[in-house]
Amino acid sequence: MPELPDLEVFAANLEKRFKNKTLENLEVTVAKKLNVSEKELKAALTGHQLRSVLREGKTLQLHFGGGNVLGLHLMLHGEIQLVQHDNEVKFKIIEFYFKGDDSFALTDFQKAATPTLNPGPVTVPDALSPDFSIAYFKGVLAKKKVAVKQVLMDQKIVRGIGNTYADEILWHARVSPFAVAKLIPEAKIKDIHKAVDEVLRKEIMNLTKAIPDSFNAEVYDFLKIHNPKLTESPTGQKIRVDKTGGRKTYYTIEQLDFQ
């Protein structure tokens, strides 16, 4: 599942390819996830230029002339794919046809990816937003008796972080993913908060160089802990893997636990 760094790069690459191009038509294949009818969607977007593509939490937002925004949540297996004459695109949810014979599609074999016209405002801070302050983070952790990894992944607390980067952030901060949130001392809370920004921004920089034109390639080469190809951390500690409910957690003994 793409997380914040992946989506940040996908958004930039999509904007680079389609910015200022006029949407001539769109075709909805799977309508059950739409919050409006296909007719309403076409009326809102067709004939307008794509002004920008931004990331909001775990969604891509297509901003069109005329003031309308289409949010695309890829969910677990959704992808953005170019539609070209020589390739067949399967599992389409919605396809966008731009002037100049250029188009892309939102796809998902599980049919779970969700397009939303003009998504409402969200009060939950994004992981890279100034609103995700140390004061906010401390206040949240003080009330939580659950594992800190669970807090980082909770999209109702902070948007954008998933399973992979929660592990990377917590290793960077040297805090166990199983540490009870409210028991973490202030110094380590600061370490985690700092790691959120450092790890995510560093990964965005790495991916920008690695996939300068991709809208769907997830690259794991830069991951230091949450990486099945590795057996040791950069500091030489054995990487341990705990599997709970289908989700794997990667960590080492150098990460401090607070119980």
Secondary structure, 3 states (H helix, E strand, C coil): CCCHHHHHHHHHHHHHHHCCCEEEEEEECCCCCCCCCHHHHHHHHCCCEEEEEEEECCEEEEEECCCCEEEEECCCCCEEEECCCCCCCCCEEEEEEECCCEEEEEECCCCCCEEEECCCCCCCCECCCCCCCHHHHHHHHCCCCCEHHHHHHCCCCCECCCHHHHHHHHHHHCECCCCEHHHCCHHHHHHHHHHHHHHHHHHHHHHHHHCCCCCCCCCCCCCCCCCCCCCECCCCCECEEEEECCEEEEECCCCECCC
